[in-house]
Amino acid sequence: MTPSSSPRSNNFIRVGALLKTRENRKLALSFGGAAFVGSKLHGISRTFDFWSRAFPIWLRYRRIEWQRRSGNLSDAEASSRLEDLHEKAADDILNAILHMRGAYVKIGQVMSSRPDVIPKAWVERLSSLQDDVPGRGGKVAKKQIRKELGASKSKHLIETLVEEQIGAAATGQVHRARLDGNDVCVKVQYPEAKGLYKKDLATVRLFLRLLQPEWSPVMAEISRRFLSEFDFRNEAVALGEVRANLKSRPRIDDVDVEVPEPLPELSSKKIVTMRYLPNSEKLADWGKARAAALPRYAPWSGYLLRRRLRRTVVALLAYHGQEILLDGVFNGDPHPGNLLVLDNDPRRIGLIDYGQTTRLEKERRLLLCELIIALADKDETRAVEIFTEAGFKTKKMDKSIIFQWADLWFNADYVGPLNPQSHIEKLNKFDAIKGVPEDWVMAARVRMLLGGLASHLGMSFKVAEIWKPFAEEALENA
């Protein structure tokens, strides 16, 4: 078929013929204008819906804090009221997310991965968003697969596609299918997902800028990264690249990691197909389930399980440090739902969902290596120099505050008398953030998400100490 006779060309010819008359042009403008206005109204409606749900929750929390500060509530009374509010707010937040979907699902996933920062009741409710978001069924998936891959290439996938999805999230859903006698996963993007994300993230950024400004600079970069995951061809390339990088290096400790093999010939902008990782279970769930099943009369078994899990989590931190500092190509979204135990063996871990793969320029990667070494060596002066050189700025440029931020980004979570959010607010109130190294935000997010996994399992780590050998190797090889 020649280009001039392709279906797309024929469609353009038909449309051109239709628009020759004045009446048809006016009609097209009317429909186009209505669609444009409808889109704008839908965005305004979602923004209003978000604010009508989120602002009252924020206000209830602030009211308790204001009453505590004014002396109308004692610390014990405020703590008791907060616990009650956590329970009520958790249900309200989950219901709001499931009602609105879009980017709010992704934000809920992030919150559920930080039990050290987010209230326990919130984490328990929002954890269902990791892999239990209601999907839309096989009919929607098949239609999108056929549209993206064409009738010929999609025929076998559609015929073998399992109707019930194995996972769903904000951007789409995942189904299992068969190919050459093997199971594959097909990740399908919802047609309207990107448009919703843009509107939702703009709303959240405004909310943070007005009410929680300490998070605003970081959220700006995270929003950009969220919007980068809508071309699934990039994910297919990233899966292959990271998989090759990991296979080219020795195993870390006794833990093997497996990244699904992508199938580029069956992938497109809105479809990505990859080999299926069978017999998998979320690492956090696996650890908690094994701990709960231990007999009370065998404390030694509990010690062995904790030691085993600790070795696995340290290895995962090391693998991600290797991706960031040596390869400069890494998954910016290793939340608990993306870290899987394979075949009931915590020495075999599956790493999935590389939609938010991030790349670091060599010069910036090596500068980050220097910061990791300074943090591991507890060299506060050097760490502050590097972090400010990278682009972290505050109003007063207080060195103590800047070091605390550097340590929080790339080493360890806050431990102290305040809850983590109050600590962050206190830092920002004393010396407000004016700029951040945007290209380092996702690397810091990796540290924080994996710190959240460790917290889920009752552990904590100085991550800079684990990453230091990779930083030194990268600088030696530069």
Summary of the structure (lengths in Angstrom):
residues: 478
radius of gyration: 24.5
end to end distance: 51.3
largest distance: 86.1
contacts: 1524
relative contact order: 0.09
helix: 66%
strand: 11%
